C-alpha cells in the first residue's frame, strides 16, 4: 500500500476533488488541524477510504474553517486477497478496539454477528459508531481503504453476505491439529481471491455454530496454544494473515 511521508499530516475526507480544485475541510478534520496548529502553505495528505489519496496545500486557515488546494491525486488498487473478519459480537469497548486495530491492519470488511454467547446491541447506532472509529483508524494509520462494517443478528443472515469465492477459516480453540499459519499457507495453492476469518465472542462458539461454519466450507484452526481473549484473537488472526497472504 501507499506509504506516506513519516511526518505527514493525514486527514480522512469523504471526497477528494480533481487536482487544482479547492476542498473545504469538514468540521471533524478542522479540529485535527487546529490541534496541529497548521497554517497557510502547510502540506496535508488526504484519504477517502476508497483507495484515493492526495497531497494538498492549505490555502485558507481560519478558526472555524480550513480550505486546501489539491496538488496531486492518485488511486491505489486494493491488495489481494481481501481479508474479511467475521467476529462474534463482544462488549462495546472490545468491539471498538477490534474495529480500530483490524482497520489499521488493512482488513476489507468486519462482520459482527450475534451468536449464542453474545449480547445483542442496537444495530443502527453501533454500526455508525464503528464506522467513525474505522475512519479515524484510516487517518491515523494511512490505510487507504475503509472496511465495510456490518452487524448481523444471527448466522443465518451472515451467510449471504460472505464472498462467493473465498478461503474460509474458523478459529476454534477445540481444534488442536492444524494451526492458522499452516492453513493460510494453502491459500497460494488455491484459486481464490478472498480470505474469511471467523473469531468467536467472549464465550466462544457453541458446538452447533461450529457445525454451521463447517457446512459452509470453513476449516477449523487452532490460533494459539494458550486461550486468547476474543479481542486478542481477532487482531492476532488478522495480523498473521496479512503477514502470510499479503507478503
C-alpha positions as CSV (number, residue, x, y, z in Angstrom):
1,X,0.0,0.0,0.0
2,X,1.0,3.6,-0.3
3,X,3.4,4.8,2.3
4,X,3.1,8.4,3.4
5,X,6.0,10.5,4.5
6,X,6.9,9.8,8.1
7,X,5.7,13.1,9.5
8,X,2.7,13.6,7.1
9,X,-0.4,15.2,8.4
10,X,-3.2,12.9,7.3
11,X,-6.9,13.6,7.2
12,X,-9.9,11.4,6.3
13,X,-12.3,13.1,3.9
14,X,-15.5,11.8,2.2
15,X,-14.5,13.1,-1.3
16,X,-11.2,14.2,-2.9
17,X,-11.8,16.6,-5.8
18,X,-9.7,17.0,-9.0
19,X,-6.2,18.3,-9.0
20,X,-6.2,22.1,-8.8
21,X,-9.6,22.2,-7.0
22,X,-10.3,23.7,-3.6
23,X,-11.6,21.5,-0.8
24,X,-13.3,22.8,2.3
25,X,-12.3,20.7,5.2
26,X,-15.1,19.2,7.3
27,X,-15.7,20.1,10.9
28,X,-14.1,17.0,12.4
29,X,-10.9,17.3,10.4
30,X,-10.8,21.0,11.2
31,X,-10.4,20.1,14.8
32,X,-7.4,18.0,13.9
33,X,-5.9,20.8,12.0
34,X,-6.4,23.3,14.9
35,X,-4.6,20.9,17.3
36,X,-1.7,20.6,14.8
37,X,-1.6,24.4,14.5
38,X,-1.2,24.3,10.7
39,X,-1.1,27.5,8.7
40,X,-1.5,28.6,5.1
41,X,1.0,26.8,2.8
42,X,1.4,23.8,5.1
43,X,1.1,20.4,3.3
44,X,-1.5,17.8,4.3
45,X,-2.4,14.3,2.9
46,X,-6.0,13.2,2.3
47,X,-7.6,9.7,2.4
48,X,-11.2,9.0,1.3
49,X,-11.4,5.3,2.3
50,X,-12.0,4.1,-1.3
51,X,-8.4,3.9,-2.4
52,X,-7.8,7.5,-3.3
53,X,-5.1,9.6,-1.6
54,X,-4.0,13.1,-2.3
55,X,-1.4,15.7,-1.4
56,X,-2.9,19.2,-0.7
57,X,-1.8,22.6,0.5
58,X,-3.7,24.7,2.9
59,X,-4.8,28.0,1.3
60,X,-7.1,29.4,3.9
61,X,-6.8,28.8,7.7
62,X,-9.3,30.4,10.0
63,X,-10.5,29.5,13.4
64,X,-13.7,27.7,12.2
65,X,-12.7,26.7,8.6
66,X,-9.9,25.4,6.5
67,X,-9.6,25.2,2.7
68,X,-7.0,23.2,0.8
69,X,-5.9,23.0,-2.8
70,X,-5.4,19.6,-4.3
71,X,-1.8,19.3,-5.7
72,X,-1.7,15.6,-6.5
73,X,-4.3,12.7,-6.6
74,X,-3.9,9.0,-7.1
75,X,-5.8,5.8,-6.7
76,X,-4.3,2.6,-5.2
77,X,-5.8,-0.8,-6.1
78,X,-6.8,-3.0,-3.2
79,X,-4.3,-5.6,-2.4
80,X,-5.3,-9.2,-2.9
81,X,-6.6,-11.4,-1.4
82,X,-9.0,-9.3,0.6
83,X,-9.3,-10.3,4.2
84,X,-12.7,-10.4,5.8
85,X,-13.2,-10.7,9.6
86,X,-16.3,-12.4,11.0
87,X,-16.5,-11.6,14.7
88,X,-18.8,-12.9,17.3
89,X,-20.3,-9.8,19.0
90,X,-18.4,-8.5,22.0
91,X,-19.0,-5.8,24.6
92,X,-18.9,-2.3,23.1
93,X,-15.4,-1.3,24.2
94,X,-13.8,-4.5,23.0
95,X,-15.7,-4.4,19.7
96,X,-14.5,-0.8,19.2
97,X,-10.9,-1.9,19.8
98,X,-11.2,-4.7,17.2
99,X,-12.5,-2.2,14.6
100,X,-9.7,0.2,15.3
101,X,-6.9,-2.4,15.2
102,X,-8.0,-4.5,12.3
103,X,-8.7,-1.4,10.2
104,X,-5.1,-0.3,10.9
105,X,-4.0,-3.8,9.6
106,X,-6.0,-3.3,6.4
107,X,-8.9,-5.7,6.8
108,X,-11.5,-5.4,4.0
109,X,-14.7,-6.0,6.0
110,X,-15.8,-6.7,9.5
111,X,-19.0,-8.6,10.1
112,X,-20.1,-8.6,13.7
113,X,-22.7,-11.4,14.3
114,X,-24.8,-12.1,17.4
115,X,-24.2,-15.7,18.5
116,X,-25.3,-18.0,21.3
117,X,-22.9,-16.5,23.8
118,X,-23.1,-12.8,22.7
119,X,-25.1,-9.9,23.9
120,X,-27.1,-8.0,21.2
121,X,-26.8,-4.3,20.5
122,X,-28.9,-1.6,18.8
123,X,-27.8,-2.0,15.1
124,X,-28.1,1.4,13.5
125,X,-26.3,3.4,16.2
126,X,-23.5,0.9,16.8
127,X,-22.6,0.5,13.1
128,X,-22.4,4.3,12.8
129,X,-20.1,4.4,15.8
130,X,-17.9,1.6,14.4
131,X,-17.6,3.4,11.0
132,X,-16.4,6.6,12.7
133,X,-13.8,4.6,14.6
134,X,-12.6,3.0,11.4
135,X,-12.3,6.4,9.6
136,X,-10.1,7.7,12.4
137,X,-8.0,4.5,12.2
138,X,-7.6,5.0,8.5
139,X,-6.4,8.6,9.1
140,X,-4.0,7.5,11.8
141,X,-2.5,4.5,10.0
142,X,-2.6,5.8,6.4
143,X,-4.8,2.8,5.4
144,X,-6.4,3.8,2.1
145,X,-9.5,1.5,2.3
146,X,-12.2,1.8,4.8
147,X,-13.6,-1.6,5.8
148,X,-17.2,-2.4,5.2
149,X,-18.7,-2.9,8.7
150,X,-21.9,-4.7,9.3
151,X,-23.9,-6.2,12.2
152,X,-25.9,-9.4,11.7
153,X,-28.4,-10.6,14.4
154,X,-27.8,-14.3,13.6
155,X,-25.5,-16.5,11.5
156,X,-28.5,-17.1,9.2
157,X,-28.2,-13.5,7.9
158,X,-24.4,-13.7,7.6
159,X,-24.0,-16.4,5.0
160,X,-25.4,-14.5,2.0
161,X,-23.1,-11.6,2.8
162,X,-19.9,-13.6,2.6
163,X,-17.7,-13.6,-0.6
164,X,-18.7,-16.2,-3.2
165,X,-15.2,-17.3,-3.8
166,X,-13.1,-17.4,-0.7
167,X,-10.9,-19.5,1.6
168,X,-12.7,-19.8,4.9
169,X,-11.2,-20.4,8.3
170,X,-12.8,-20.5,11.8
171,X,-10.6,-20.0,14.8
172,X,-11.7,-22.8,17.2
173,X,-10.0,-23.4,20.5
174,X,-11.1,-27.0,20.4
175,X,-9.1,-27.6,17.2
176,X,-5.7,-29.0,18.1
177,X,-4.3,-30.4,14.9
178,X,-3.9,-27.6,12.4
179,X,-2.5,-24.1,13.1
180,X,-3.5,-20.9,11.4
181,X,-0.2,-20.4,9.6
182,X,-0.4,-23.9,8.1
183,X,-3.9,-23.3,6.7
184,X,-3.0,-19.8,5.4
185,X,-0.1,-21.3,3.6
186,X,-2.5,-23.2,1.4
187,X,-4.1,-20.1,0.0
188,X,-1.4,-19.5,-2.6
189,X,-2.2,-23.0,-3.9
190,X,-5.9,-22.3,-4.3
191,X,-7.6,-20.3,-6.9
192,X,-9.4,-17.9,-4.5
193,X,-9.3,-14.1,-4.1
194,X,-10.7,-13.6,-0.6
195,X,-9.9,-14.9,2.9
196,X,-12.6,-15.1,5.6
197,X,-11.5,-15.4,9.2
198,X,-14.2,-16.2,11.8
199,X,-13.4,-15.5,15.5
200,X,-15.8,-16.3,18.4
201,X,-17.2,-14.0,21.0
202,X,-16.1,-13.8,24.7
203,X,-17.9,-17.1,25.5
204,X,-16.6,-18.9,22.4
205,X,-18.5,-20.7,19.7
206,X,-21.3,-23.1,20.5
207,X,-20.7,-26.5,19.0
208,X,-23.8,-26.2,16.8
209,X,-22.4,-22.9,15.4
210,X,-19.1,-24.6,14.6
211,X,-21.0,-27.2,12.7
212,X,-22.8,-24.5,10.8
213,X,-19.4,-23.0,9.8
214,X,-18.2,-26.4,8.7
215,X,-21.3,-26.8,6.5
216,X,-20.3,-23.5,4.8
217,X,-16.8,-24.9,4.0
218,X,-14.9,-23.3,6.9
219,X,-11.8,-25.1,8.1
220,X,-11.1,-25.2,11.8
221,X,-7.8,-23.8,13.0
222,X,-6.0,-23.6,16.3
223,X,-4.8,-20.0,16.7
224,X,-2.5,-20.3,19.7
225,X,-1.6,-22.9,22.4
226,X,-3.0,-20.5,25.0
227,X,-6.6,-19.5,25.4
228,X,-6.7,-15.9,24.0
229,X,-9.2,-13.3,24.8
230,X,-11.7,-12.8,21.9
231,X,-10.4,-9.3,21.0
232,X,-6.8,-10.6,21.1
233,X,-7.7,-13.5,18.9
234,X,-9.3,-11.2,16.3
235,X,-6.3,-8.9,16.0
236,X,-3.7,-11.8,16.1
237,X,-5.6,-13.7,13.4
238,X,-5.7,-10.7,11.0
239,X,-2.1,-9.8,11.7
240,X,-0.9,-13.3,11.0
241,X,-3.0,-13.4,7.8
242,X,-1.6,-10.1,6.5
243,X,2.0,-11.3,7.1
244,X,1.4,-14.6,5.2
245,X,-1.1,-13.9,2.4
246,X,-0.1,-10.3,1.6
247,X,3.6,-10.7,1.8
